[in-house]
Structures are given as C-alpha cells and as structure tokens.
Amino acid sequence: MKREIITTSDGSSTIHLPEWNEQYHSIHGAIQEAKHVFIETGLKLFSNKEINILEIGFGTGLNCFITFLEAVRLDLKVNYLGVEAYPVLQNEIEKLNYVEELEAEDFGKKFDEMHTNNWNENFAISDVFSLEKRQQFFNEIDSNNEIDLIYFDAFGARVQPELWTEAIFRSMFKALKNGGVLVTYSAKGSVRRAMQSVGFTVERLPGPPGKREMLRATKK
C-alpha cells in the first residue's frame, strides 16, 4: 500500500495512506491532536502518581514522545506499552519532524531510541520513563487489571471497523485497573455504544481541531 509523508495544518508531519484516504494523525494538526486527546484529557488525570499506559497503535511514536516530554516536565514515572501490528519503517520515521516542531532538540536522541531499540523488549528511556514496543494484533492483548490509561489510536472505524468492536473494548476494559481511563479521538455513536455495552462509563468531550467531539471511557 502506498504511503506518503504529508504536513498537517499545525506544521507537524504524518503518514498518509492514499488508498484508504486515512492518516496516522489528524490532517488538522498531528501534534495538536495528540496533545489534546491523550495529554489534556488523559495523562493529566494521573499527574501525581506512577502510571502504566497502553497505546493501541504505536505508529509514528508521536504520542509516546509527547508523553515522555510531559513525564520529564512533571517528574512523573511512566511505564509505557505501545502495541503495533505493522511497525512504521525507519526511513519513514527519519522524515517526521516532531522533534523540531515540539522544540525538543535536546531529546532528539530519545525519540530515535524509541524507534531503534528492539521490539518486544522493555528498556529505560530515562529515569522516569520505560518503554516496551510490542508487535502484536490488538485482539491478542491479554493484560488484566494492569493499566491506568489507554491511548486508543487505531485507524478509524471507517477503514478498520474490526478494531472498534465490543470484543476489542472488552479486552480494554479487562486490561484497565478500577478507575482506569481510555481516551480516543473517535466520537462515533457505534464506538460509544460498544464501550458502554462492556461496562465503560463514557463521556463526550470537546474534540481536537477539526473534530467537534471525542470520547473518554472510565472503568468504574
């Protein structure tokens, strides 16, 4: 499948899949979307404790890198598990401009480490941040009462509806600790109903630029 590096509205890059007319991040701003959906409505709920994060769709590593920068800023201990069935190629990673756009040149080597270190191994990015990239399909996740926060950043239900089913959200519910939270850019009614059907309490929240709403689901 053809893949192109494009620039989104906030100046940050993403990967575009013309055949699907789908991107790894919002065309209205990759960095803006990541900060709004995953940091502002997710991570900042847990800014006073050690936190275990599961990312569904590690992709370009943008969400992971922004979370790392926040962990350093807040001195927040983060254990990060990123799941990806089809890792992004290194030559694509090298064309992304996240380090420059985030004005994080001092941590450029850390972004490189996130991608060059081995898959399926846990390694320390810093004293406050550990990362495991796990290459597996989402329906193979079997975590049980281990996760505080899930970043659900799969490709949209329009192109991959099988990633937004009750079965997937049931495994997400199982993975979370009581009080755990899942955040996603999606606001589709079918997604919200699938979350509710497996036990989540779901909120509609204002979305990032280009989207009216997003969803946050809590295991209560």
Buried (B, 14 or more C-beta within 10 A) or exposed (E): EEEEBBEBEBEBBBBBBEEBEBBBBBBBBBBBBBBBBBBBBBBEBBBEEEBBBBBBBBBBBBBBBBBBBBBBEBEBBBBBBBBBBEBBEEEBBEEBBBBEBBEBEEBBEBBBBBBEBEEEEBEEBBEBBBBBBBEEEBEEBEBEEBBBBBBBBBBBBEEEEEBBBBEBBBBBBBBBBEEBBBBBBBBBEEBBEBBBEBEBEBBEBEBBBBBEBBBBBBBE
